[in-house]
Amino acid sequence: MKDSILNINVSCFAHCKATTPSDVNLLVWLTSNKHRDKVEQIRKLRDEGLQKEIKKTLPAVTPSGRFLYRDTDHLIEHTGFITFDIDADKNPHISDFAKARDQISHIKNVAYCGLSVRGRGCWGLVPIPKSTPKEHKQRFDALAKDFAAFGLILDPACSDVCRLRIYSWDPDAYFNHSAEIYTKAFRHEAPRLPRPPAGDTRDKVEAVISQIKERQIDMTQDYKGEWFGLAAALANEFGEGGRGYFHTLSMFHSGYDVRATDKMFDGVLKRRYEKWSIGTLFALAKNYGITLKPEPAPAIREKTVKTVTAPEPAQTKERAPDIWGVAELEAFFRSKELPHEPVRLDSCTLITDPALFVSTEIAIVRANNGNSRFLPYLDRLQQLKILLS
């Protein structure tokens, strides 16, 4: 069906252990009878272990994305679909999944719903705006909340944009080729917690966090280094009062989870890790181009100044050399009207907000001009410059 919302390409894998994908049309895959006999064989078996073993030999697709390799770093593009899975383990109150499938078909956002491989569950597809992996999870969380209102518990694994869907066959599967796009998103927010007592350190920390929030910078990508170090630093400085700051710093990670963040902070509170101090936060922030603004110089009364002479050349403070030509990059991006829609740099990098991307990356390379550790930031800016040229 040419006009079907399901008439798109997705990545297909020979079996669930395969790593190299090929493209397949989603609608063709959903309506294929090629592996019907094997599915019927699985459903007749009473040995659950044997069912699972045969199931692993069936082909599978990633309905939410096309990939070079099945992980978020190798996502080529989001397909505009999210998968939902309703299984017997999480829904023991459902005894007839064919009936559940038919009831789900009344939801206007459902484009497909059919029985799972073993027949002890049903699964389906909902169209959503094309999303980043983080946005995909936010939309799944909203969808799970809406399904829960109907007494249906979704498998949380479907929040992963890489989620595989193993081939199944259902002659009575439901199709809605013009299903409405589901636009809700549940955006996690850091819990509101008490602030530490007023003080100079608190003011400095909040000044840094304010810049991080404004630029939406994730400083917690390294689990054992950055994330743990920030937790320990805040716990050592503020005790329980640092928990709110830690949540705020953590929430820009694509996998931010309130419970996991609390668990990390609980762990560092139990034991004092003296290696980390609040200076850890400031040093890490500096690596991402964030520094505390210097105090303004005291005003000089005009009447006390009789003459102003230029400093001797030897006393003139030299500027740090612009090794990478950052000034030229800044001038280029100032002269361009940046696109409002997402821009794909390459098969692995999608810029969802070009203006925010440029301001953040420029700040980082300016603060770390010539430091080879930050060359990836420079490379991304140069790639975008080439695209915009």
N, C-alpha and C positions, 0 to 999 in steps of 0.2 A: 504493500500500500504506500504509494509515493508520498502522500501528504501526512503520513503518520508521524507523530512526535517521537516514535520509537525507531524511525528509519534513520539511524545514525551508526557510526562505527565505534566499536569498543575494542579493547585488547582481549585476545583469546589465548589461553594456555592449554597445552595438550593434556595436562592433568594438574592437580593441585600442587605438585612438587616442581613443576616445570618453571623455568626462569625466563625463557625467551618467548616473547609474545608475537602474535600476528594479528592483523586487523580482521574483524568480522562484523557484519551488519547485525545489530542487536535484534531487530525485528525478525530477520531470517533465523537467527539463533533461537529465539523464543518459540518460533513456530515449527522448528525442525523435528522430524520423527526419527532422525538418524540413530539415536541411542535409546529409542523407546524400549526395545527388548531388554536391554540391560537394566533399565529403571524398573520395569515390571518384574524382572527376576529379583531385584533387591527387595521389592515390596512383598514378595511372597515368602522370603526367608524369615525365620524366627530367630536366627542367631544374630544378635545385634553386632557382635564383633565382626562377623563375616559381611554383614551389610556395610559396615564402615569401610572395610578393606576394599570391597568392590567399588564403593562410592568414590574412593580416591583415584580410581583409574579413569573416571569420566572427565571430559574436558570442562574447563571453567572460564568464566569471563570476569572482567572488572567493569561492572556497569557504570561506575562513576568516573572512569578515566581511561585515557589511552597512555600507555607507558612504553619507555625504552626498556625498563626493568621495573619489577613490581616493588617500588618504594617511592616515597614522596619526592625524593631528590630527582627522580627520573620521570616525573609526570610530564607528559607532552601537553595534554590539555584535559580540562574537566569536561565531562560530557553533558552536564546539566541534569544529571539524575542522581537520586539517592536511593539506596536499597533499604528495605525493611525486612526483618526476619522475625517471625512469630513461631516459636517452637514449644513443644509440650513441656519441657523442663521448667520454663519460666511461666507457663500458662496452664497449670494442671487442671484448671476449671474448664478447659476446652476439651471436649470429647470428640467433636465432629469438626475437623478442619475444613472440609468441603463447605460446610454451612458457614463457618467463619469467613472463608474466602468470599462467599456470596454476599455476606453482610458488609465486608470491607469494600466490595465493589460499589457501594452507594456513596463512598467518599469521593468527592469531585476531583481531588488531587491525585488519585490513584490511576496510573496509566496501565499497570499490569498487576495481576495477582494470580498466583497459582500454587499448587501443592508442592512441597519440597520433595527431594529425592525419595526419602523413606516413607513419605505420606503422613508423617507425624508432625506436621507443621505446614505453614504456608509462608510465602515470601512475595515481595512485590517491589514495584518501582514508582517513585514519585518525582515528577520534574521540578527542578529548582533552578534559580539563576546559576550560571557558571560561577564556580567558587574556588577560592584557595582552600588548601587542606584545613586551615583554621576555620574559615567560614563554613566549610562543609560540616565540620563537627558541630558548630553552633546551630546550623539548620537541623541537623539530626536531633540534637538535644531538644529543640522546640517541637519537632515532629513526635519524638518519644513522649513528650509531655502531653501532646494532644491525643495520641493513641491511648495513653494511660487513662485519660478521661473516659474512654470507651471500655475500660477494663482489659486492655491488650498491652502486654509488656513486650517491648522490642528488645532484640539482642543488641547490647551496646557496641558490639564489635563492628556493627554497620556504620558507626561514626567515622571509621577509617576509610579514607578515599581509596585506599588500595584493596579494600575488601573483595575477596573472590566470591563468585556465585557459581556453584557447581551445576552442571546441566541437570534439568529435571524435565518431566513430561506430564502434562495435564490436559486431557482433551477438552475439559470444561473451563480452562483458564479464562480469566476476565481480561479484556482489552478495552482501553479507552484511548483512542488515537488522537484525541484533542483534549486531554486532561489539563486542568488548570494548574499553572505553575504555583508551587508552594513557596511563599516568600518570607515566612517567619524565621527568626533567628534568635536563639537564646544566648545573649552575651553575658558571659560570666563576669561578675564584678567582685572586686576584693571586698571582704566583709569589713564593716565599719568597726574599728576597734579603738580603744582609748589611746590618745597620744601620750608620749612620755612627758615628764615635767618640762616646763619652759627652760631654755638654755641656749647658749651659743651653738653647741653641737647639733642640737635638734634643728635649729634654724638652718644650719648649713646642709644637713641631710635633706630637709624638706625643699631647699633650693635646688639641690641636685635632682631629687625625685620629681620636682615640678617640670624640669627640662626633659626628663625621661618620659613623663606622661605626655608632654606636648609633642615630642618627636616619636612616641610609641616605639622606643628602643628596647629590644630584648637583650638583657645582659646576663641571661641565665642559660645560655645554650650549652655550656660545659657543666654537666651534672655534678661531677666530683670536684671541679675547680670553682667555677663562678657561682653556681647556685648554692653549693654548700658553704663557700667562703662568705657570701653575702649573709646567709642565715647566721653563721657563727659571729660575724662582725656585729650585726644588729643585736643579737642576743647578748653578746658581751657588753655592748655599750648601754643598751636600754632594758635588758631583761625582757619580761613579758610585753613591755611597751613597744618593743621593736617588731612585734608580729604583724601589725598593720602595714608597716613599711615593707616588710618582706613580701606580703601578699601583693602590694602595689607593684613591686619590682618583678614579681613572678608572672603577673597576669598578661604580659605581652608575649609570653612563650606560647606557641601554637598548641602545646599540650597542657596548658595551665589547668590545674585541678585543685579545688579548695582543700579537699581532704589530704591530698598528697603534700600540699604546701604546709598545712598544719602539722602533718606527721614529721616533715623535715625540721620544722622549727621546734617541735617538741623534743626531737632528738638532740639538737644542739643546746637546748636549755638544760637538759639533764647533766651535761658534762661541759665544763668550761674549756673551750679550745683556744688556748692563749695565743696560738700562732696568728689568729685573725683579730684585727682591731678595726675600729671605724675607718681607719686609714685605708683599709682594703676596699671599702666602698668608693672612697674618693679616687683611689688609684685606678680602679676598674672603670669608673665613670670617665676618667680622663682618657682612657684607651678608646672610648667610644665618642670622643670629642666633646665631652661635657666637663666644664670647669666652673668653679665658683667665681662669680664676678668680683674683680678687685674692688676694694673700698675706694670711694672717690677721694682724690687728694684735697686737703684743706684749702679753702679759698685764700688767695693772697690779697691783702688790702692794697688798693691802688696807691695810696699815699706813701706806703713804705717802699715802693719800687721807683727808683729814680731813673735808672737806665736798664735796658735789657740787651745783653750782648749774646751773640751766637756762641755756642760752646766750641771749644777747640776741636779740630777734627779727631784727635786721639780720644776725646771724651764722648764722641757720638756713639750711641749704642747701635750696633749693626743689627739689621733684621736677619732672621733666620733665612737662609737661601731657599728659594722656591724650586726645589729639586725636581718636583713632578709637574711644574707648570700649572699649579692649582688656580692661580689668578686667571689664567687664560680659560680654564674650564668654567670658572665662575662667570666670566664675561660672556662666554658662549651661551650658557643656560639662561642668563639674564636677558639675552637678546632673543630667546625663543619663547614662543607660547607653548607651554607644555601640554600634552594631551590630557584630557580628563578621563579617558577610558584606559583600561589596563594595557600595558605594553609587554610583549614577550621578547626578552633579550635573546634567549636561545631555548633549546628544548627543555632545559631544567630550571629556567629562571623566568618567573612572571612578576612584573611590577604592577601591583594593583593600584597604587597611588603615586604616579610619577612625580608630582610636586613634592610630596613628603619624602620620597626616595631621594631626590636630588639634594634637598636641604640637609637631610641626615648624612648622606654619604659625603657631601662636600665638607661638612663640619668635621667628619672623622678624618678625611685625608688632609685637611688643613692643619688639624691638631697633630698629625703624625707624619708630616711631610718627610719623605725619604726613609721611613721605617718600613722595611720589606715585609713585616708581618701584616701590614695593611694594604699591600698591593692588590688583593682581590677587590677592595672597595674602589680603588683607582681604575682597575680594569673594567668594572661594571659601569662606571661613569663614562669611560671612553667608548665602551660598546654602545651606550645609549646615545652618545654624541654622534657616532657614525650613523645610527638609525635615523636620528632627527636631521642629519645633514642631507 
